[in-house]
Amino acid sequence: MQDLFSVRDKVVHVCGGSRGIGRAIAMAFHEAGARVIVSARNREALAATGLEFEVCDIADSAQIRRCVDNIVARHGRLDVLFNVAGINYRHAAETYPEERLDDILAVNLRGNYLMAQACGRVMIGQGGGKIINVASLHSHFSLAGMAPYGASKGAIAAMTRALAVEWARYNIQVNAIAPGFIQTDLNRALWEQEEIRRWALERTPAGRLGVPEDLVGVAIFLASAASDYMTGQVLYVDGGLTAGQTWPLKVPR
Ligand code: NAP
């Protein structure tokens, strides 16, 4: 039974693995005996993980190709891609700066797509693999001030289904993790605002905000043989937020 969830000796690329959610996943896979390669833009943050790394900006397709080629040259294969890299910028929809829109789509949509494509080609050639994208609450519903981010994360859910359908014949499973409110660099300033924090806690049935380590269990499941017959799914790891809300109704106990 333990082997079902084993990721030992798997070659695992965590794109966006230097900080936050990606870093927690990378560390957990390293501890579980996987051969982990993290990639991101900032070399110092990558080196600080102590893991094997590739400097790669996924807004640049040439860097994506070089990154994946280097991994395959060193390890001979690539079993798992975690497509975690993502950015956000909050601004009213009607005056959203065009260059910020372009940046978000270049990373969260185009970059994630091209990384999946480059890794998918390797997986097709070797007879299988696992791709795990990172979606969001915004794949399911919207919060004001994040229209381009929401558009990109809706696209990630659609892309997950599309690649799953197209690559099932190659024994590649493509799924997505949709995290709820997870405290990382991406949103630290937000959770420091007491009003926002209280608002989020009231809406999260689990009664707490998430931490990156909350995503590790589902990451192991999606990267292991335990999920071999599951593809094209978006799994919400959100403390129950998208399941519904508690409310002040007094019910008999
Ligand atoms: P984070 O702490 O800001 O980490 C983002 C990671 O992506 C870093 O390793 C960053 O490193 C890398 N990255 C950013 N732009 C990149 C680029 N152009 N090329 C390559 N790597 C790049 O964010 P996080 O909260 O862990 O978020 C990770 C993912 O989860 C994102 O896709 C985000 O949308 C999603 N998510 C987060 C939450 C949440 O509550 N935190 C909720 C839902 C979804 P460099 O800056 O050095 O490149």
Residues whose N, C-alpha, C, O or C-beta is under 5 A from the ligand:
A	BS01	NAP	G16 G17 S18 R19 G20 I21 G22 S39 A40 R41 N42 C56 D57 I58 A59 V84 A85 G86 V107 V134 A135 S136 L137 P179 G180 F181 I182 T184 D185 L186
